């Protein structure tokens, strides 16, 4: 048996965005789990722009060699390739398994008249939220299945949790550094809190790749924040727990309503860190308000300051939430997710 995976692997470059991490993680998990008689082939959509001839060669080879194909595509990729996969599934009986990136598939189906028949022709549409499954069902899409995001990284042991914190409390962001992730909201909130206190009670460390178009503006924001906030560079997923475990709370003031299940939430849970997050659709499936974090209204971004202040004033509650995070992450383990994929794809893992 041959299985094809079509998604953004990033060529020979290193990418840390959610789409690439999810694609590579799935590929590595299947390669590690499947016996030698099952070959996992990959098609890298990175080459669509960077080497179209190479992409076409990989794509055609994948279609010829593989009966079962997993696709992980961005919104642009879905627009271009969904019609092709529809033809492949209908005319050539290829079994297409769509592992959806992000949380906007139902909205995209409503906006694109042909998408309903496209994704209905696939074997399965795996989505990262039960709410999205229900919304797709309401649109007569019956092959949507909940499949949480996951990462193959170590989970902090409870005995490693810090039980005592003192001012200044160290907060952190761990996502792409861009306006849409609310980075300026996080910086401004920390500055505001320290200004109100008349002393340094909170600091912010920022990790992630800086969007090129945002770099100048971001540096100006850091300069205005002074000693309260600093940029700490990029860390790989496998090192995330060792870095993040020292922090008090992770801030996720996203402006993206199309978030699915952000990988940064899994990194935080693996590290035993509660999250203060701006609401996006179905985020309450992932963050249990008052148990693993705090969620504030999307239309009230100023509430970020209030919840950071609340966290500072209630360290015992935060320590208790850290234990809850380590328990919550069990829902997003590699074994749990890959077993579901293997079962639903009817992959025989018996080794010969």
Buried (B, 14 or more C-beta within 10 A) or exposed (E): BBBBBBBBBBBEEEBBBBBBBBBBBBBEBBBEBBEEEBEBBBBBBBBBEEBEEBBEEBBEEBBEEBEBBBBBBBEEBBEEBBBEBBEBBEEEEBBBBBBBBBBBBBBBBEEBEEBBEBBBBBBBBBBBBBBBBEBBEEBEBEBBBBBBBBBBBEBBEEEEBEEEBEEBBEBBBBBBBBBBBBBBBBBBBBBBBBEEBEEBBBBBBBBBBBBEEBEEBBEEBBEEBEEBBEBBEEBEBEEBBEBBBEBBBBBBBBBBEBBBBBBBBBBBBBBBBBBBBBBBBBBEBBBBEEBBBBBBEBEEBEBBBBBBBBBBEEBEEBBEBBEBBBEBBEBBBBEEBBEBBBEBBEBEEEEE
